[in-house]
Amino acid sequence: MKSVINPATEEAIEELELAGPEELNAAVEAAKTAWPKWRDVSISDRARLLRRLAGLIEDDAEHLARLETRNVGKPISDSRAEVAMVADVFHFYAGAIDKHYGETIPVEGGVDFTFREPLGVVGLITPWNFPMNIASWKLGPALACGNTVVLKPAEITPLTAMRLAGLALEAEIPEGVLNVVVGPGSVVGKTLVEHPDVAKIAFTGSTEVGRSIMKGAAGTIKRVTLELGGKSANVVFADADLDKAAGSAPIAVFGNAGQDCCARSRILVETSVFDTFVDRLINETKKITVGDPESESTQMGPLVSAQQRDTVASYVDGEAAWQGEAPSGRGYWFPPTILAPVSNDDRVAREEVFGPVVAVIPFHDEAEAIELANDTPYGLSGSVWSKDGAKALRVTRRIDSGVISINSNTSVRVSTPFGGFKQSGFGRELGMHALDGYSEVKNVYMSTEA
């Protein structure tokens, strides 16, 4: 049995019997059996079922939000916003089903056209930091394209994924279309990746595990989508609106207690305004309320586990420019921490901390800002702050990142593609682009010669 723990109290909230290879194989078989019927469900009926699921999620919103908060430790206000996004994702893909189509191509002697065909059974492996949101990002396009799925959530935060599967059945999505298997990645995840009846793996998690998934998928030449780690740069030029940049920077790092692959955990600041910016950053960070995730006023909760807390603490081995406070007693707490000035060569600037720690790094000019921003193996997200629109756009074009914002620290929208460059992975989630990753292009030529 596995105890599912509330990170704020260290108390068990659920006891689960973990699955092994036998249960995983049974889930794949169920998905394989259900696939032909789901594939052949009409586009309008598939859209109707996804809309019904979205409606049930909206009806169950408060329960889902409370479940996510108790399982992950994130503030209830964040969980409510994430539930709303999950519903929006299913609404979006319900509307996208009949807009993902092929093309006709002029050729000699006939007509050529393409179809978008579903892959079959797809395996979805999701992380512990945004278990409900990221599950929906994969489920929405996978189901819309006519695939059946086996979803393996992180074993420490599986509760909302399990609830989504129950709501799918209530929505009358046929049994076997959406299967959830909770078990260790080293056993269940590995079996899913190597299973010969699984056509694709979509994975969100660490770069290290992403490498092993690529190797495991090679045996059966599976399609793979990987959304991996990040060490995103938040580039602040001297001509930026410093109040706005400093005001938005704390949540961009400390939201979800820093457990976010998009976290702008490197803030690059032009030297002429470095001290001014750091002072403002400290003042804004002091406003963050750290505490009980179920309190309406809380903005930052605990880390997900004691292991994660110990890992984060290992990056803070010197004097901080500022460190806040966190509740004492039970719970996996770590205070928001600002390290400044930091060299881009320091460990805290090189590795994904995945906690509420930010490194503030000075730069002298535009060329150095670009060089520092790109001096990382990752390329997931980031921001550029400047009132000079031409410069801001010029710099964003030179930064090797899949998702980047100008004068904003937001990364994710339902209708826009999300994914990384370099070791942050490949493939795209969300938007219409995600549908490409869950379908094959079939080319058909028809002769019109007499």
Buried (B, 14 or more C-beta within 10 A) or exposed (E): EBEBBBBBBBEEEBEBEBBBBEBBBBBBBBBBEBBEEBBEBEBEEBBBBBBBBBBBBBEBBEEBBBBBBBBBBBBBBBBBBBBBBBBBBBBBBBEBBEEBEBEEEEEEEEEBBBEBBBBBBBBBBBBBBBBBBBBBBBBBBBBBBBBBBBBBBBBBBBBBBBBBBEBBBEBEBBEBBBBBBBBBBEBBBBBBBBBEBBBBBBBBBBBEBBEBBBEBBEEEEBBBBBBBBBBBBBBBBBBBBBEEBBBBBBBBBBBBBBBBBBBBBBBBBBEEBBEEBBBBBBEBBEEBEBBBBBEEEBBBBBBBBBEBBEBBBEBBEEEBBBBBEBBEEEBBBBBBBBBBBBEBEBEBBBBBBBBBBBBBBBBEEBEBBBEBBBBBBBBBBBBBBBEEEEBBEBBBEBBBBBBBBBBBBEBBEBEEBBBBBBBBBBBBBBBBBBBBBBBBEEEEEEEEEE
